[in-house]
Amino acid sequence: MSVEPAATDGLLPFQKRRTFAIISHPDAGKTTLTEKLLLGGGAIRAAGQVRARGERRRARSDWMKIEQERGISVSSSVMMFERNGIVFNLLDTPGHEDFSEDTYRTLTAVDAAIMVIDAAKGIESQTRKLFEVCRLRDIPIITYVNKIDREGRHPLEILDEIQEALALDVTPMSWPVGMGSDFFGVYDHIHNRYLTSSAGRGGAFDTVREVSGVEDEKLRDGIFDNILSDLEENVELGGAGYSEFDRESFLEGHLTPVFFGSALKDFGVDQILDFIAANAPAPHSQPATRGRTIMPDEGKVTGFVFKVQANMDPKHRDRIAFVRLCSGTFKRGMKLKHVRAGKPITVSAPIFFFAEEREIAEKAYPGDVIGVPNHGQLRVGDTLSEGEDIHVTGLPAFAPEILRRVRLSDTMRVKQMRRGLEDLAEEGLVQIFKPVIGTNWIVGVVGVLQLDVVIDRLKAEYQTEIDFEPVMYNTARWAECEDGVKLDRFLETNRAHVALDRDDKPVYLFKNAWEVSYVSEKNPDIKFRETREIVQVDD
């Protein structure tokens, strides 16, 4: 079982990178764990708690106003830190299901993920959805069962649910010593360590005791007999009933190591960091067009844009493209080819992120995420290369499930409204559709909370107040056909249902699911797509 600390001597720079995301259902404690990982990595000196009602403190990675007000993450952010010679790139993702599209694209840029589960609730709907996304991409999963300092389900029950519901082998890497009001700490049976608190029952983690096993008096001292009996049973049944850790199986996505802990009280955080350093994959290959696979040890630089964020600094009206590097050694001031536009761009002020804070990136390697300030040239799905005409593949756009017509309060601000909507569409927050007949744009989203964010951000960042009104359509599909003449004829005949997306791709607007089926049957040559591969190529 290879769980020892990572050795970094003799490794190439990219082999020292660990790029990972944290996924969870809302309120499982993802943002708190994010902060504690940053604290454990030495990136911050103190972690603020997720804002509860009446509190004014906020999570450090939640920098948008609406995130601070609601205590939720609605935008992906990137945080970079170094610990024991390993460079961690932590991509925090929205927990709310209404922002799953942003999360999906972020998962295209990571090599591993931490799945956070609430000990009382087990696997919830959004957790399951995000796990399936990881499975599609063969992303190794580390499971963190959080909030064991509160009353929760039995550890064996949680492990069985993970194994059965997700069809994963599980390896318990630690066990809780009591739960809820009788929580004493965590037993790390892999390294024979007892993680506890000098404050006793219910205290925050600050003490490590080396032990010889469950029978060691250094572990048993002061713990109730019923808790010790339960711990002994868990360790015995866990050793017999679950798989031993196998790194190859973990890297293939077939096995998940499971850590029990409390992010709020610091239990399990250092274990997670050590495990990622030792066992999570370094940056690996990326699929590309023309059957090409980009390898991290290639000499020339390639990278792809998986996210664009406008107005991270409202004072400067900036637009930052988040670029995941795939190969080569990037240096500040390099000229890279913007493949879609076929033009070179000089990356003179690349940045590393720490939530809303940033610093100039002089050099970066595969696995790193750099920010490239630009004025709208770069979009999600764009590829930057050191000369090669190549596009990284695998970034999807999803057909929206909610459609609304934009209603502008002040008609004198049409220009600002359209600029704002185009910026937010560029980020991937919403999709905009321009009807062939009529002038009012239609906004498409996956979840209703996205509409609130659009209203909030247009008001705060573009000083434009809008509202939304219902439309007769409830779903959109991209219309495609191998025969361009047939497609043009179909679109012309059905102009009242047709709109163009921001890339001028034709979209058919349907009133309901029955109409989707009916129109598809009537037009067998036309394909109505729920997803579209984002490969940005200018015609």
C-alpha positions as CSV (number, residue, x, y, z in Angstrom):
1,M,0.0,0.0,0.0
2,S,1.7,3.2,-1.2
3,V,0.5,6.0,1.0
4,E,3.9,7.4,2.1
5,P,4.7,11.1,1.6
6,A,5.7,12.0,-2.0
7,A,9.4,12.1,-2.8
8,T,10.1,15.1,-5.1
9,D,13.9,14.6,-5.8
10,G,14.6,14.1,-9.5
11,L,11.1,14.9,-10.7
12,L,10.4,17.2,-13.6
13,P,8.4,20.3,-12.7
14,F,5.1,19.0,-14.2
15,Q,5.5,15.8,-12.2
16,K,5.3,17.9,-9.0
17,R,1.9,19.3,-10.0
18,R,-1.3,18.1,-8.5
19,T,-4.4,19.7,-10.1
20,F,-7.7,18.8,-8.5
21,A,-11.2,19.9,-7.8
22,I,-13.6,19.5,-4.9
23,I,-17.1,18.4,-5.7
24,S,-20.1,18.0,-3.5
25,H,-23.8,18.6,-2.9
26,P,-24.6,22.0,-1.4
27,D,-23.9,22.4,2.3
28,A,-21.7,19.3,2.6
29,G,-18.9,21.5,3.7
30,K,-16.9,21.9,0.5
31,T,-16.0,25.6,0.9
32,T,-14.9,25.0,4.5
33,L,-12.7,22.1,3.4
34,T,-11.3,24.3,0.6
35,E,-10.2,26.9,3.2
36,K,-8.7,24.3,5.5
37,L,-6.7,22.8,2.7
38,L,-5.4,26.3,1.9
39,L,-4.6,26.7,5.6
40,G,-2.9,23.3,5.8
41,G,-0.9,24.2,2.7
42,G,0.3,27.4,4.3
43,A,-1.5,29.6,1.7
44,I,-3.5,31.5,4.3
45,R,-3.0,32.2,8.0
46,A,-6.6,32.0,9.1
47,A,-9.6,30.5,7.6
48,G,-13.0,32.2,7.7
49,Q,-16.0,30.1,8.1
50,V,-18.8,29.8,5.6
51,R,-21.1,32.7,6.3
52,A,-24.2,31.6,8.3
53,R,-27.1,33.9,9.1
54,G,-26.0,36.9,11.1
55,E,-22.3,36.3,10.4
56,R,-20.3,38.8,8.4
57,R,-17.3,36.6,7.6
58,R,-17.2,34.8,4.3
59,A,-15.4,32.0,2.6
60,R,-12.2,33.2,1.0
61,S,-12.8,31.5,-2.3
62,D,-16.3,33.0,-2.6
63,W,-15.6,36.5,-3.9
64,M,-18.7,37.6,-5.8
65,K,-21.3,39.7,-4.0
66,I,-24.1,37.1,-4.4
67,E,-21.9,34.4,-3.0
68,Q,-21.1,36.4,0.1
69,E,-24.8,37.2,0.6
70,R,-26.1,33.7,0.1
71,G,-23.2,31.6,1.5
72,I,-22.9,29.5,-1.6
73,S,-20.4,29.1,-4.4
74,V,-21.7,30.0,-7.8
75,S,-18.5,30.4,-9.7
76,S,-15.3,28.3,-10.1
77,S,-12.2,29.8,-8.6
78,V,-8.6,28.7,-8.7
79,M,-6.1,28.6,-5.8
80,M,-2.4,27.6,-6.0
81,F,-0.1,26.7,-3.2
82,E,3.0,24.7,-2.4
83,R,3.6,22.2,0.3
84,N,6.6,19.9,0.9
85,G,7.8,20.4,-2.7
86,I,4.5,19.7,-4.4
87,V,2.5,22.4,-6.1
88,F,-1.2,22.1,-5.7
89,N,-3.7,23.7,-8.1
90,L,-7.1,23.6,-6.3
91,L,-10.1,24.4,-8.5
92,D,-13.1,25.2,-6.3
93,T,-16.4,24.5,-8.1
94,P,-20.0,25.6,-7.6
95,G,-21.8,23.3,-5.2
96,H,-25.2,24.3,-6.4
97,E,-26.7,22.2,-9.1
98,D,-27.9,25.2,-11.1
99,F,-24.2,25.8,-12.0
100,S,-23.3,22.3,-13.0
101,E,-22.2,23.4,-16.5
102,D,-19.4,25.5,-15.0
103,T,-18.5,22.6,-12.8
104,Y,-18.4,20.2,-15.8
105,R,-16.0,22.5,-17.7
106,T,-13.8,22.9,-14.6
107,L,-13.6,19.1,-14.4
108,T,-12.0,19.0,-17.9
109,A,-9.0,20.9,-16.4
110,V,-8.3,18.6,-13.4
111,D,-6.5,15.3,-12.9
112,A,-8.3,14.2,-9.7
113,A,-11.2,15.2,-7.5
114,I,-12.2,15.2,-3.8
115,M,-15.8,14.1,-3.3
116,V,-17.2,15.6,-0.1
117,I,-20.0,13.7,1.6
118,D,-22.1,14.8,4.6
119,A,-21.8,12.1,7.3
120,A,-25.5,12.5,8.2
121,K,-26.9,12.6,4.6
122,G,-24.7,10.3,2.6
123,I,-24.6,10.5,-1.1
124,E,-27.0,13.2,-2.4
125,S,-28.3,14.0,-5.9
126,Q,-25.7,16.6,-7.0
127,T,-22.9,14.4,-5.6
128,R,-24.1,11.6,-7.7
129,K,-24.3,13.7,-10.9
130,L,-20.9,15.2,-10.5
131,F,-19.4,11.7,-9.7
132,E,-20.9,10.5,-13.0
133,V,-19.1,13.4,-14.8
134,C,-15.9,12.3,-13.2
135,R,-16.5,8.7,-14.2
136,L,-17.0,9.7,-17.8
137,R,-13.6,11.4,-17.8
138,D,-11.9,8.6,-15.7
139,I,-11.0,11.1,-13.0
140,P,-9.7,9.5,-9.8
141,I,-11.9,10.2,-6.8
142,I,-10.9,10.7,-3.2
143,T,-13.8,10.6,-0.8
144,Y,-14.0,12.8,2.3
145,V,-16.8,12.0,4.8
146,N,-17.3,15.3,6.5
147,K,-19.0,16.5,9.7
148,I,-18.3,13.5,11.8
149,D,-18.2,15.8,14.8
150,R,-22.0,15.9,14.4
151,E,-24.5,13.1,14.7
152,G,-24.3,11.0,11.5
153,R,-24.8,7.6,10.0
154,H,-22.7,4.6,10.9
155,P,-19.4,4.6,9.1
156,L,-20.0,1.1,7.7
157,E,-23.4,2.2,6.3
158,I,-21.7,5.1,4.5
159,L,-19.0,2.9,3.0
160,D,-21.6,0.4,1.8
161,E,-23.6,3.2,0.2
162,I,-20.6,4.5,-1.7
163,Q,-19.7,1.0,-2.8
164,E,-23.2,0.1,-3.9
165,A,-24.6,3.4,-5.2
166,L,-21.5,4.5,-7.1
167,A,-20.3,1.0,-8.1
168,L,-16.9,1.8,-6.6
169,D,-14.5,-0.3,-4.5
170,V,-13.8,1.6,-1.3
171,T,-10.8,1.6,1.0
172,P,-11.3,3.2,4.4
173,M,-8.1,5.2,5.2
174,S,-9.2,6.2,8.6
175,W,-12.0,5.6,11.1
176,P,-13.9,8.1,13.4
177,V,-13.4,7.6,17.1
178,G,-17.0,8.3,18.2
179,M,-19.3,10.8,16.4
180,G,-21.4,13.7,17.3
181,S,-21.3,14.8,20.9
182,D,-19.1,11.8,21.7
183,F,-16.5,12.6,19.0
184,F,-12.9,12.1,20.3
185,G,-10.9,12.0,17.1
186,V,-9.8,9.9,14.1
187,Y,-7.8,6.7,14.0
188,D,-5.4,6.5,11.1
189,H,-4.9,2.8,10.9
190,I,-2.7,3.1,7.8
191,H,0.0,4.9,9.8
192,N,-1.0,3.8,13.3
193,R,-1.8,7.3,14.4
194,Y,-4.5,8.7,16.7
195,L,-5.5,12.2,15.7
196,T,-7.2,14.0,18.6
197,S,-7.5,17.2,20.5
198,S,-5.8,18.4,23.6
199,A,-9.1,20.0,24.6
200,G,-10.6,16.5,24.8
201,R,-14.0,15.4,23.4
202,G,-15.3,17.7,20.7
203,G,-12.2,19.8,20.5
204,A,-10.3,20.9,17.3
205,F,-7.5,18.7,16.0
206,D,-4.1,19.6,17.4
207,T,-2.6,16.3,18.7
208,V,-1.1,13.3,17.0
209,R,-0.3,10.2,19.1
210,E,1.7,7.3,17.6
211,V,0.0,4.1,18.5
212,S,0.6,0.4,17.9
213,G,-3.1,-0.4,17.2
214,V,-6.6,-0.2,18.5
215,E,-5.5,-1.8,21.8
216,D,-2.9,0.8,22.5
217,E,-3.6,2.7,25.8
218,K,-2.6,6.0,24.2
219,L,-5.6,5.6,22.0
220,R,-8.0,4.1,24.6
221,D,-7.3,6.6,27.4
222,G,-10.4,8.5,28.4
223,I,-12.6,7.0,25.6
224,F,-15.9,5.4,26.5
225,D,-16.1,1.6,26.3
226,N,-18.9,1.5,23.8
227,I,-17.0,3.8,21.4
228,L,-13.9,1.6,21.6
229,S,-16.0,-1.5,20.9
230,D,-17.5,0.2,17.9
231,L,-14.0,1.3,16.7
232,E,-12.6,-2.2,17.1
233,E,-15.6,-3.7,15.1
234,N,-15.2,-1.1,12.3
235,V,-11.5,-1.8,11.9
236,E,-12.0,-5.6,11.9
237,L,-15.0,-5.6,9.5
238,G,-13.4,-2.9,7.4
239,G,-10.2,-5.0,7.0
240,A,-12.2,-8.0,5.9
241,G,-15.0,-6.5,3.9
242,Y,-13.4,-3.8,1.8
243,S,-10.5,-3.6,-0.7
244,E,-7.0,-2.8,0.2
245,F,-5.7,0.4,-1.4
246,D,-4.4,-0.2,-4.9
247,R,-3.0,2.9,-6.6
248,E,-3.5,1.6,-10.1
249,S,-7.2,0.8,-9.4
250,F,-7.5,4.3,-7.9
251,L,-5.9,6.0,-10.9
252,E,-8.2,4.1,-13.2
253,G,-11.2,5.4,-11.3
254,H,-12.3,2.0,-9.9
255,L,-11.5,2.5,-6.3
256,T,-11.9,5.4,-3.9
257,P,-9.9,5.9,-0.7
258,V,-12.3,7.2,2.1
259,F,-11.2,9.6,4.8
260,F,-13.5,10.4,7.8
261,G,-13.0,13.9,9.2
262,S,-14.4,17.3,10.2
263,A,-13.2,20.2,8.1
264,L,-14.5,22.6,10.6
265,K,-12.3,21.1,13.3
266,D,-9.4,20.3,11.0
267,F,-9.6,16.5,11.2
268,G,-8.5,14.7,8.1
269,V,-7.2,17.7,6.2
270,D,-3.5,17.0,6.4
271,Q,-4.2,13.4,5.5
272,I,-6.0,14.4,2.3
273,L,-3.1,16.7,1.3
274,D,-0.5,14.0,2.0
275,F,-2.5,11.5,0.1
276,I,-2.9,13.7,-3.0
277,A,0.8,14.5,-2.9
278,A,1.8,10.8,-2.8
279,N,-0.9,9.2,-4.9
280,A,-2.9,11.6,-7.1
281,P,-1.8,11.7,-10.7
282,A,0.6,14.3,-12.1
283,P,-0.7,16.0,-15.3
284,H,-1.4,13.5,-18.0
285,S,-2.3,13.5,-21.7
286,Q,-5.0,15.6,-23.3
287,P,-7.1,14.6,-26.3
288,A,-7.0,16.9,-29.3
289,T,-8.3,17.2,-32.9
290,R,-6.8,15.2,-35.8
291,G,-6.4,12.1,-33.5
292,R,-3.6,13.9,-31.7
293,T,-2.8,13.4,-28.0
294,I,-0.9,16.1,-26.2
295,M,1.6,14.8,-23.7
296,P,2.8,16.9,-20.8
297,D,6.5,16.2,-21.5
298,E,6.4,17.7,-25.0
299,G,8.7,20.7,-25.5
300,K,6.3,23.2,-27.0
301,V,3.5,24.9,-25.0
302,T,-0.1,24.1,-25.5
303,G,-3.1,25.1,-23.2
304,F,-6.8,25.5,-23.4
305,V,-9.3,27.9,-22.0
306,F,-11.8,26.2,-19.8
307,K,-13.3,29.3,-18.2
308,V,-13.6,33.0,-18.8
309,Q,-14.4,35.4,-15.9
310,A,-15.3,39.0,-16.6
311,N,-14.9,41.8,-14.0
312,M,-13.0,39.9,-11.3
313,D,-11.8,43.5,-10.6
314,P,-14.8,45.7,-11.5
315,K,-12.5,48.8,-11.3
316,H,-10.6,47.7,-14.3
317,R,-13.4,46.0,-16.4
318,D,-11.0,43.1,-16.9
319,R,-11.7,39.8,-18.5
320,I,-9.5,36.8,-17.5
321,A,-9.2,33.6,-19.5
322,F,-8.4,30.6,-17.3
323,V,-5.9,28.5,-19.2
324,R,-4.9,25.0,-18.2
325,L,-1.4,24.2,-19.5
326,C,-1.1,20.8,-21.2
327,S,2.6,20.8,-22.3
328,G,5.8,22.7,-22.5
329,T,7.3,25.4,-20.2
330,F,5.4,28.6,-20.3
331,K,7.3,31.9,-19.8
332,R,6.0,35.3,-19.3
333,G,6.1,37.4,-22.5
334,M,5.8,34.3,-24.8
335,K,4.0,34.7,-28.1
336,L,1.4,31.9,-28.5
337,K,-0.8,31.2,-31.4
338,H,-4.5,31.8,-30.8
339,V,-5.5,28.8,-32.9
340,R,-9.1,29.8,-33.6
341,A,-8.2,33.2,-34.8
342,G,-5.0,32.1,-36.5
343,K,-3.1,35.0,-34.9
344,P,-0.3,35.3,-32.4
345,I,-0.9,36.9,-29.0
346,T,1.8,38.0,-26.6
347,V,1.0,36.9,-23.0
348,S,2.7,39.7,-21.3
349,A,0.9,39.7,-17.9
350,P,-0.1,36.1,-17.1
351,I,-1.3,35.6,-13.5
352,F,-1.5,32.9,-10.9
353,F,-4.7,33.0,-8.9
354,F,-5.5,32.9,-5.2
355,A,-9.3,33.3,-5.3
356,E,-9.7,37.0,-6.1
357,E,-6.1,37.8,-5.4
358,R,-3.4,37.3,-8.0
359,E,0.3,37.6,-8.8
360,I,2.3,37.7,-12.0
361,A,3.3,34.3,-13.3
362,E,6.9,34.4,-14.6
363,K,6.9,30.6,-15.4
364,A,4.3,27.8,-15.5
365,Y,4.2,24.2,-16.3
366,P,1.7,21.5,-17.4
367,G,-1.0,21.2,-14.8
368,D,-0.8,24.9,-13.8
369,V,-3.7,27.2,-14.4
370,I,-2.7,30.7,-15.5
371,G,-4.9,33.7,-16.1
372,V,-4.6,35.6,-19.4
373,P,-6.0,39.1,-19.3
374,N,-7.7,39.9,-22.6
375,H,-10.4,42.1,-24.2
376,G,-12.7,39.4,-25.5
377,Q,-10.4,37.6,-27.9
378,L,-10.3,34.4,-25.8
379,R,-13.4,32.2,-25.3
380,V,-14.1,28.9,-23.6
381,G,-12.8,26.1,-25.7
382,D,-10.0,28.1,-27.3
383,T,-6.5,26.6,-27.6
384,L,-3.2,28.4,-27.3
385,S,-0.2,26.7,-28.8
386,E,3.5,27.4,-29.7
387,G,2.6,27.4,-33.4
388,E,0.7,24.2,-34.0
389,D,-2.8,24.2,-35.4
390,I,-4.5,22.0,-32.8
391,H,-7.6,22.2,-30.6
392,V,-8.0,20.5,-27.3
393,T,-11.3,18.6,-27.3
394,G,-13.8,17.5,-24.6
395,L,-15.4,20.8,-23.5
396,P,-19.2,20.6,-23.8
397,A,-22.0,23.1,-24.1
398,F,-25.3,21.9,-22.8
399,A,-28.8,22.7,-24.1
400,P,-30.4,24.9,-21.5
401,E,-33.5,23.7,-19.6
402,I,-34.9,27.1,-18.8
403,L,-35.6,29.8,-21.4
404,R,-36.5,33.4,-20.6
405,R,-36.9,36.6,-22.6
406,V,-34.9,39.6,-21.4
407,R,-36.9,42.7,-20.3
408,L,-34.9,45.9,-20.0
409,S,-36.0,48.6,-17.5
410,D,-34.3,51.4,-19.3
411,T,-34.3,51.1,-23.1
412,M,-31.5,53.6,-23.3
413,R,-29.2,51.0,-21.9
414,V,-29.6,48.3,-24.7
415,K,-25.9,48.5,-25.6
416,Q,-24.8,47.9,-21.9
417,M,-27.2,45.1,-21.5
418,R,-26.1,43.3,-24.6
419,R,-22.4,43.8,-23.7
420,G,-23.1,42.4,-20.2
421,L,-25.0,39.4,-21.5
422,E,-22.3,38.6,-24.1
423,D,-19.7,38.8,-21.3
424,L,-21.6,36.4,-19.1
425,A,-22.2,34.1,-22.0
426,E,-18.5,34.1,-22.7
427,E,-17.9,33.0,-19.1
428,G,-20.4,30.1,-19.6
429,L,-22.8,31.4,-17.0
430,V,-25.7,31.7,-19.5
431,Q,-26.4,31.1,-23.1
432,I,-27.9,33.8,-25.3
433,F,-30.1,33.2,-28.3
434,K,-31.0,35.8,-30.9
435,P,-34.3,35.0,-32.5
436,V,-34.4,35.2,-36.3
437,I,-37.8,37.0,-35.9
438,G,-37.9,39.7,-33.3
439,T,-35.2,41.7,-31.4
440,N,-35.6,40.6,-27.8
441,W,-32.8,38.2,-26.8
442,I,-33.6,35.0,-25.0
443,V,-31.4,33.7,-22.2
444,G,-31.0,30.0,-21.6
445,V,-29.8,28.5,-18.2
446,V,-29.6,25.2,-16.5
447,G,-31.0,26.4,-13.2
448,V,-33.2,29.3,-12.0
449,L,-30.5,30.6,-9.6
450,Q,-28.4,31.5,-12.6
451,L,-31.1,34.0,-13.6
452,D,-30.7,35.7,-10.2
453,V,-26.9,35.9,-10.7
454,V,-27.4,37.5,-14.1
455,I,-29.7,40.2,-12.7
456,D,-27.3,40.8,-9.8
457,R,-24.2,41.1,-11.9
458,L,-25.7,43.2,-14.7
459,K,-26.8,45.7,-12.0
460,A,-23.5,45.6,-10.1
461,E,-21.1,45.5,-13.0
462,Y,-22.9,47.1,-15.9
463,Q,-25.3,49.5,-14.0
464,T,-28.2,47.9,-16.0
465,E,-31.4,46.6,-14.5
466,I,-33.2,43.8,-16.2
467,D,-35.9,41.3,-15.5
468,F,-37.1,38.1,-17.2
469,E,-40.4,37.1,-18.7
470,P,-41.7,33.7,-19.8
471,V,-41.5,32.6,-23.4
472,M,-43.6,29.9,-25.1
473,Y,-40.5,27.7,-25.4
474,N,-39.1,25.5,-22.7
475,T,-36.1,23.8,-24.4
476,A,-33.5,24.4,-27.1
477,R,-31.6,22.1,-29.3
478,W,-28.8,22.7,-31.8
479,A,-29.9,21.9,-35.3
480,E,-27.4,20.1,-37.5
481,C,-27.4,18.3,-40.8
482,E,-24.8,16.9,-43.1
483,D,-26.6,18.4,-46.0
484,G,-26.3,22.2,-45.7
485,V,-29.0,22.8,-48.3
486,K,-31.5,20.7,-46.3
487,L,-30.6,22.5,-43.1
488,D,-31.0,25.9,-44.7
489,R,-34.4,24.9,-46.1
490,F,-35.6,23.6,-42.8
491,L,-34.5,26.7,-40.9
492,E,-36.1,29.0,-43.4
493,T,-39.4,27.1,-43.2
494,N,-39.4,27.3,-39.4
495,R,-38.1,30.8,-38.8
496,A,-40.5,31.5,-35.9
497,H,-38.8,28.7,-33.9
498,V,-35.2,29.5,-34.9
499,A,-32.5,31.5,-33.1
500,L,-28.8,31.9,-33.3
501,D,-26.4,31.3,-30.4
502,R,-23.5,33.5,-29.7
503,D,-21.4,31.6,-32.2
504,D,-24.2,32.0,-34.8
505,K,-25.0,28.3,-34.7
506,P,-28.7,27.6,-35.4
507,V,-30.9,26.6,-32.5
508,Y,-34.4,25.3,-32.7
509,L,-36.7,26.3,-29.8
510,F,-39.3,23.8,-28.8
511,K,-42.5,24.3,-26.7
512,N,-42.3,20.9,-25.0
513,A,-40.9,17.4,-25.0
514,W,-43.7,16.2,-27.3
515,E,-42.8,18.8,-29.9
516,V,-39.1,17.7,-29.8
517,S,-40.2,14.1,-30.6
518,Y,-42.7,15.2,-33.3
519,V,-40.4,17.6,-35.1
520,S,-37.5,15.0,-35.0
521,E,-39.7,12.3,-36.5
522,K,-40.9,14.7,-39.2
523,N,-37.3,15.7,-40.1
524,P,-35.2,12.6,-39.8
525,D,-32.2,14.2,-41.6
526,I,-32.0,17.0,-39.0
527,K,-30.1,16.2,-35.8
528,F,-31.3,18.1,-32.7
529,R,-28.4,18.0,-30.3
530,E,-28.6,18.4,-26.5
531,T,-24.9,19.0,-26.2
532,R,-22.3,20.6,-28.5
533,E,-18.6,20.1,-28.5
534,I,-16.9,23.5,-27.9
535,V,-14.1,23.4,-30.5
536,Q,-13.6,27.0,-31.4
537,V,-12.7,27.3,-35.1
538,D,-13.4,30.4,-37.1
539,D,-14.9,29.7,-40.5
